[in-house]
Amino acid sequence: SEAERLGLDGESVLLVRIETSPEDIGGMHAAKGILTSRGGMTSHAAVVARGMGRPCVSGAGALRVDYAAQVMYIGDIVVRAGDMLTIDGTAGEVILGEVPTVPPRMSGDFGTIMKWADALRRMQVRANAETAADARAARDFGAEGIGLVRTEHMFFEGDRIVAMREMILALDEAGRRTALDKLLVMQRSDMLELFAIMDGLPVTVRLLDPPLHEFIPHTEAEMASVAKAAQVPLERVRRRAAELQEANPMLGHRGCRLAVTYPEICEMQARAIFEAAAEAGRSAENGRPPIAEVMVPLVATMQELEMLKKVIERTAEDVQKECGVKLNYRIGTMIELPRACLQAGALAKEAEFFSFGTNDLTQTTYGLSRDDAGNFLPEYKAQGIFEQDPFVSLDQEGVGELIRIAVERGRATRPDIKLGICGEHGGDPASIGFCEAAGLDYVSCSPFRVPIARLAAAQAAVRESARRSAASVAVGGA
């Protein structure tokens, strides 16, 4: 992309989009900041930028972006590609020209405060990370593992996107497996690096989640380029792109539904995880073998989880025999749907852990799109309908009640089940307070929010301990 090219040339790039998708991941890595006209605090741009430590202004509705002309309009103001802009991700401001900045610094007292916090908190704090840079930043900030690896972000660069598109365009399972064999090598290498950096700490890997149409471009020129790279007729690309179109893709053919339809994708990803874990275990100098947690996304029914767990377990058995090792792994699910919360007791028969994906759980509970709700949520807050944006701070009454139900029913079936949260709420102090009260075992957030989460978890533990003491005194006095 243009952002990547300019970034390689040493330019400070601000990536401006109407909205971002996983396909933009290369440009987002190259950019110093990201600006979108559509979205909100938990839209793709905001989530990924937060994980990278990039400033981002998402959902600047006054912007009008014209890709063809390489121009951005803000009212009567015209900003062209190459003009200088500054963004303030905290305040949500877009400023014409260059504003002097200073790098953030942490004082020596910061480490002392973090030690105090770690001594007091009960919950673990993990990080959402899928690149080596993210994982190292997470460790530097004190993360105790990875709570979410979004594997789809690993498929958008160089030869990876070519192989991914070959898989999507394949006419049969044999063709898909040929392409998946190429992806296996790449995915295994990525996983090995993450396991090595985490050094025996748990790594939770989410299987492929987004709908396949996100990997296929839709302009004629881009489809022609894909056809050439994949060595297939252009008409096949056009036809496949049309087949993958959905009226509501976020509620469509994604998550575990992809793996049910194409179990060979699940098999490839499980093999990549387990082969990487086997290799990391052999090379571990301190004798701390990796802990691999395979997470099945968007599960709604027991049958989905049972079916995919069999694929994952069969693959684990094969790898253990082939490599002559005993793997330390768990299989769990991401709880993102109200039905999954209500059926948590049944799901816990198969799942060894639950991770609450509160971004999607909030969307599906409210019937709100996190990418579009920014158009009217400010008015809802102004009129007192919402105190907070529910995508920023967890709705403890509605979404929270579903989580409490899932916690209670899950633990009734499996008392030792691991429970965590990996949505963007995992870095919000008020939401972390709820997680402590609900009895979750860990929160997971972007690497750069880990220190905030550690402190908030300690404060929540102190408050919850005081509340229980007061309740005990009240009962004793009565």
Disulfide bonds with the S-S distance in Angstrom:
none
